[in-house]
Amino acid sequence: MSITRNHTIHCPKCEAEMSVQLYDSINVVEDPALRDALMANQLNAVECPGCQFQFRVDKQLLYIDTIRGFAIW
């Protein structure tokens, strides 16, 4: 099961505070689109509602693929 959690972050451009939902873990067997998003560098990507700056939040992530038989932290 993929898990998301709300995080309070600041925009790196305008420093506006915002609450965003980010992935803590992804199960790519249950949701293959999450693997595609990760490989395309789009997972945990957000847009600042104040200045519309788009950026990715780098954070720890558990990657689970039970078909291939591994998990990566």
C-alpha positions as CSV (number, residue, x, y, z in Angstrom):
1,M,0.0,0.0,0.0
2,S,1.3,3.5,-0.9
3,I,1.3,6.0,2.0
4,T,1.0,9.7,1.8
5,R,1.1,12.3,4.6
6,N,0.6,16.0,4.9
7,H,3.7,18.1,5.3
8,T,4.1,21.8,5.9
9,I,6.8,23.2,3.6
10,H,8.0,26.6,2.3
11,C,8.4,27.5,-1.3
12,P,12.1,27.8,-2.2
13,K,11.4,30.8,-4.4
14,C,8.9,33.1,-2.5
15,E,9.1,31.3,0.9
16,A,5.3,31.0,1.2
17,E,4.2,28.3,3.7
18,M,2.0,25.6,2.3
19,S,0.5,22.3,3.4
20,V,1.1,19.5,0.8
21,Q,0.5,15.8,0.6
22,L,3.7,13.8,-0.1
23,Y,4.4,10.1,-0.6
24,D,6.2,8.4,2.3
25,S,6.1,5.0,0.5
26,I,5.0,3.8,-2.9
27,N,3.9,0.3,-3.9
28,V,4.5,0.1,-7.7
29,V,2.6,-3.2,-8.1
30,E,-0.6,-1.7,-6.8
31,D,-0.1,1.6,-8.7
32,P,2.3,1.3,-11.6
33,A,1.8,5.0,-12.4
34,L,3.8,5.9,-9.3
35,R,6.8,4.1,-10.7
36,D,6.5,6.2,-13.9
37,A,6.1,9.4,-11.9
38,L,9.2,8.5,-9.9
39,M,11.3,7.7,-13.0
40,A,10.1,10.9,-14.6
41,N,11.2,12.9,-11.6
42,Q,7.6,14.0,-10.9
43,L,6.8,12.2,-7.6
44,N,6.3,14.6,-4.7
45,A,6.2,17.5,-7.2
46,V,4.3,20.6,-6.0
47,E,3.4,24.0,-7.3
48,C,3.4,27.1,-5.0
49,P,-0.1,28.6,-4.9
50,G,1.5,32.0,-4.3
51,C,4.0,32.3,-7.1
52,Q,3.3,29.2,-9.2
53,F,6.9,28.0,-8.9
54,Q,7.0,24.2,-9.5
55,F,9.5,22.1,-7.6
56,R,10.0,18.6,-6.3
57,V,10.3,17.9,-2.5
58,D,13.2,15.6,-1.9
59,K,12.5,13.3,1.1
60,Q,13.0,9.8,2.2
61,L,10.8,7.3,0.4
62,L,10.1,3.6,0.6
63,Y,9.9,1.9,-2.8
64,I,8.1,-1.5,-2.8
65,D,8.0,-3.8,-5.8
66,T,6.7,-7.3,-4.7
67,I,6.8,-8.6,-8.3
68,R,10.5,-8.0,-8.6
69,G,11.0,-9.0,-5.0
70,F,12.6,-5.9,-3.4
71,A,12.1,-2.8,-1.4
72,I,14.4,0.2,-1.4
73,W,14.6,2.8,1.4
